[in-house]
Amino acid sequence: MITVVERALPARLGTGFRWLLASSWLTNLGDGVAAAAGPLLIATLTRDPLMISLSALVSWAPPLLFSLYAGVLSDRHDRRRIVLVANAVRVMVLAALVALMVTGTVTVVTALVALTLRSIAEVFADSATATLTPMMVGKDDLVIANARLGTGFITLNQLAGPPIGAALFGLGFTWPFAAQLLLVMAGIVLVSRIALPPHGRQAGDPGAGTVRELVAGFTWTIRHAAVRTLALTILIFNFTFGAAWSVLVLYTQEQLGLGAMGFGLMTTIGGIGGLVGTGLYGAITRRVSLGALMRVGLIIETLTHLGLALTHSPWVAGAIFLVFGAHAFIWGTTSVTVRQRAVPSELQGRVGSVNTLCVYAGLVVGSLIGGLLATRFGVAAPFWFAFAGSAVFVVLLWRQLMLIAHDD
């Protein structure tokens, strides 16, 4: 047993990282539970499609609006304290929401306000949490550390959390939110046990001001060739990914001929692929350079869009989703590791927030493009757009991709 634990979570990563990992896994489970329970709660309180759509909006709008400022704060103040305070706010919001449900006074407006406040607090918690790993783990061990964090996200947030949340909601409206409340509280206790080194800002240093600090983060990203290329890659590939995935629920029904469960089935298969990726990641990174991994990954993503545009077979689509799920984990973990190795500790929050902005800006714009293309030309059109756009961008970036993954 000790050998298995040591191989999965080597002692050299440190006790502090083990506390962080346990906290991350617990809070990811809570977030997965809430991902299903939130929309179910709104749909129970109202049948207005606009109000129901707002339950999705409150999940991606806060990262788009607040990630840059959250990055500034995480570079300006004690990062562990930010995680603790942000999660404490989440606890208070969840406790208030549970109290409203228990007393029967919850309305669709109060529920949406609570879900929005919870999402905003989560942005600040996630932003600061993302800067902790490179403070506790050496550069050579960032690959395995990020792989373990990613494993928890896939298994608990994406696979286990949503069905648990739906099942708890079936038992009673309050149960999934009470469960998330307890899980976040446990995460607070675990993070409180972590001790961190300083990250560049001296005590009492007021800094240069929010705007100038934001500019410094953007400037560093633009001037650093590897990180600039990585951010641009994430932005463009989320345009294409967002365009295709925005109509995935319609695609599974109209092109694959699956019923209402088809969307969930394909998502689950993608999650299983992610688990496969977690199992293979260590062996792959020992044999393949990170730059080569990024090249191969973007080719796989490009061919994924092409394959889904062409096929009408659920079996073929399922195989594609399985491979894509493995790719998504491997490429995501690699990109995080590359950025953490390159960015100085005092800039981790701001440069990470630029990355978050690229992710959500790409998804939002891509979703709009996908909706327009599907309305005009059918559900396969966004996948053709995603294939063409990805292919062009891979060709343009082919040489630079090998320069991204460095150890400097």
N, C-alpha and C positions, 0 to 999 in steps of 0.2 A: 504494500500500500504506500509506504514511504517513497519507494522508487517511482511509482506512478505519479504521486503528487509532485515529486521533484522534477520529473520530466515535463509535467504539464505546467508547473509554476516554480521554476528554479529559485532556490534560496537567494541567489545573487541579485534577484530583482528587489529584494528587501521586504521587511515587514510592512513598511509604510505602503508600498504598492499593493500588497495583499489586502490591507484595509481598504484602499481605494477601489480595488477590483471587486471586493465584496459589496461595497456601497454602490458601485456602478451597476452590478448585476441586480441588486434588490430594487434600485430605483428604475432600472430598465423594465423590470417585471411590472412595476406599478404603472409606468408609462404605457406599456402594452395593454394592461387591463383598462386604463382610461381611454386608449385609442378606440376601443369598441364601445365602452360605456357612455362616452360623451355624446356621440351621434345618436345612440339609442335613447338617451334621456331626452334630447331635443325632439326626436321623432315621436316620443311618447307624449310630450307636452303640446305639440302642435303638428298639424299636417300641412302647414304652409311651406311649399318648396323653397321659397326664398329664405325663410327662417332656418330651415333644415340645412340649406347650403352654407349658412353662416357658421354652422358647427365645424365645417371643414376649413372655412376662412380663418377662424381663430387659431388654427393649428399652424398655418404657414405664414400668416401676416406678422406676428410678433418677431420671428427671426429676421424677416426682411426689414422691419422697422427699427429694431433695437440691438441687433447683433454688433454693429459698429461701436455703439456706446458701451455695450457690455465688454467688448474687447479693450476699450480704453480703461475701464474700471479695473479689469483684471491685471493690467500692466501697472496701474497706479497704486493699488491697495493690496492688502493681504489676501491672496487668492483663496486660501482655505476658509477665511472668514466670509468671503463673498459667497462661497458654496453653502456655508452654514446658514447665513442670513437669507439667501434666496430660497433655500429649501424650507426654512422656517416660515417664510411667507407662504410658500405652497401649502404647508401644514395648516396655517390659519385659514387660508381660502377654502381648502377642502373641508376643514372642520365646520366652517360657516355653511358650506353647501350641504353637508350632511345634516346639520341642524335644521336647515330650511326644509329638507325632504322629510325628516322625522316629524316635524311639526305640521307638514302638509301645506306650507306656505310658499314653496318654490314655484316660480313662474318661468316661462321661457326666457324672459328678459333677464331675470336674476341668474338663471342657469348660464346663459351666454356670457354675462358679465363675469361670473365666477370662472368659467372655462377660459376666458380671455386673460384674466389676472393670473391664473395658474400657468398659462402658456408663457406670459411675459416673464414670470419668475423663473420658469424653466430655461428661458434663453440665457439669463444671467448665471444660473447654476451650471448649465452645460458649457458656456463660454469659459468660465473659470476652471471647471473640471478638466477641460481639454488641455489646459496649460500645466496641469500637475504632473502628468506622466514624465515629460522630459526633464522635470526638476528632480525626480526621484530615481530615474532609470538612466543608465549610461547609453550613449548613442548606439553602441553595438547591440544592445538588448531592446531597443525600441521596436524592432520588428516583432519579437515574441510578445512584448508587453501589449502592443496595439492589437495583435492577433487575439490575445486573451480577452481584451475589452470588446473587440468585435464579435467574438463568440457569444458573449453575454447578450449583446444587442440583438443578434440574429435569433438565438434560441429563446430568449425571454421576452424581448420587446416585440419581435415580429411573429414568432411561432406560438409560444406558450401564452403570452399575455392576452391577445385579443380573444381567443376562445374562452379563457378563464373569465375575462371581463364580461363576455356575453352570457356565460353560464351563471355568474354571480348576479347579473342584472335580472336574469330570469327568476332568481330567488327573491329579489327585492331591489328596488331602485338604489337604496343606500349602500348595499353591500360592496359593489366594486369601488366606490369612492372611499368608503371606510377602509377597504383593503389597501388602496393606494396611500391613504393617510398613514397607516401603520408602516408600510414599506418605506416611505420617505422619512419617517421618524427614525427607523432603523438605520437608514443611510446617513442621517445626521450624526448619530452616535458613532458610526464607523469612521466617518471623515474627521470627527473631533479627535480621534486618536492619532492622526497623521501629524508629523513634524516636518516642516519644509525649510530649505535653505532660503536666504534672501534672493530676490530675482532682479536686482539692479536698481530699484528705487530705495533711496535711503529714508529712514524714518523722519517725518516732518518735512520732506521735500515736497513742495506744492506742485511741482511739475510745470509744464509749459502751457497748460490750458487745453481744454477738450479738443477744440478745433485743430490746434497745432499738433496735438498728439495724434489725431486722426490722420492729418496730412503726413505726419512722419511715418505712420504705418503704411499708407498708400505709397508714399515715395520709396520706402525701403523695398516694398513688393515690386514696384515697377523697375527699380534699378537693378534688382537681383535677377539675372537672366533665368535661372532655373525655376525660382519660385514664381516669377512672372509668367513663364510658359505654363507652369502647372495651373495657376489661377485661370489663365486664358483657356486652357484645355477643359477645366471643370465648367467654366461658363458656357462654352460652345457646346460641349457634349450634354449639358443639361438643357440647352435649347432643344436639341434633337431628341433626347430622352423624354423631356417633358411633353413634346409634341406627340410622340407615340403613346406614351403611358397615360396621357390625359383621356384617351378614348378606349383604354384597355377593356373597360367593362362592356362597352358596346362591341368591341372587336371580338371578345369571347362569345358573345351571343350571336352576332350577325355573320361573322366570317367563319368562326369555328362551329357554330350551331349548338353551343352548349346552353344549358338552362341558367337559372339564376345563380346556381352554385359554381358555375364555371369560372367566374372571376376569382372567387376565393380559392378554388382548386389550383389555378395557375399561380396565384400568389404563394400558396403553400409549397408548391413544387419549387418555386424560386427560393424559398427559405430553406428547403432541403438541400438545394444546390449550394447555398451558403454554408451549410454545415459540412458538406463535402469539401468546400474550399478551406474551411478552418482546419480540417484534418490533414489536408495536403500542403498547407501553406509553409510550414516549417521545412519540409523536405524540398519544396520547390525553391524557396529562397536560398537554400544551401547550394543549389545547383545552377540557378539562373540569376543574373544580375537584375537589380530593381529596374534599371532602364529598359532591359529587354522585356521584363514582365509588363511594363507599361505599354510598350509597343504591341505585344501580343494581346493584351487586354483590350486595347482600342480597336484592334482588328476584329476580335470576337464581338464587341459591341456593335460594330458596323455590320457584320454578317448576321447578327441577331435581328436587326431591323429588316434586313433583306429577307431572311428566312420567314419571319412572321408576315411580311407583306405578300409572300408567294403562297404560303401554305393555307389550306383549308382543313387540314387534318388535326384534330385535338392531340393525337399521339405525337405527331411531329412537333407541334407547338409545345407540348409538355417537355419533350427532350431539349428543345431550344431554351425553355425557361430554366431547366435544370442546369444547363451549362452557363447560362447568363447569371444565375444566382451565385454560382461558384466564382465567376469572373467579378461580379459586383463586390463580393467580400474581398477578394485578393487585390483588386485594383484600389478599392477604397482604403484598405489597410496600408497598402504600399504608398499611396499619395500622402496619407497622414504622416507616415514615418519619414518620408522624404522631406516634407515641410518642417517637421519638428527637428530633424537633424540640421537643417540649414539656418533656421531662424534663431537669433540670439534670445536668451531667456527673457530679457526685459521687453521684447517685442512679440512674444508668443501670442498674447491675447489679441493685439491689434491685427497682426497678419492673419491669425486664425479667423478673425471676424471678417476680413476681406474675403477669405475663402468662403465663409458662410454666406456672405452677400452674393458671391458669384453663384453659389448653389441655388439659392432661392430666386434670384433674379432670372437665372436660366430656366428654372421650372415654371415660374409665372408666365414669362414671355412665351416659352415653348408650349405651355398649355393653351394659351390663346391662339397660337398658330395652329396647333393640332385641332382645336375645336372648329376653326374656320375652314381648314382643309377638309375635315370629315364632313362638315355640313355641305360643302360645295361638291366634293369629289368622291365621298364614301369613306368608310372606316379604314380602308387600307392606305389611303393617301398620306396620312401622317407618318406611316411606317416607311413609305417610299421617300418622303421628305427627309426623315431621320437617316435613312441609308445614304442618300445622296450627300447630305450635309456632312455626315460623319466621314464618308469616304474622302471628300475633298479636304477636310481638315486633317485627316491622318496623313495624306500626301504632303500637305504644306508643312506639317510639324515633324515629319518622319526623322529628320536629322537631329532636331532639337530634343526629341524625346530621350535619346541616349545620354544627353547632357544633364537631364533633370536629376537623376538619382546619383548624387555624389555624396561623399563622406566629409566634405569640408565644413 
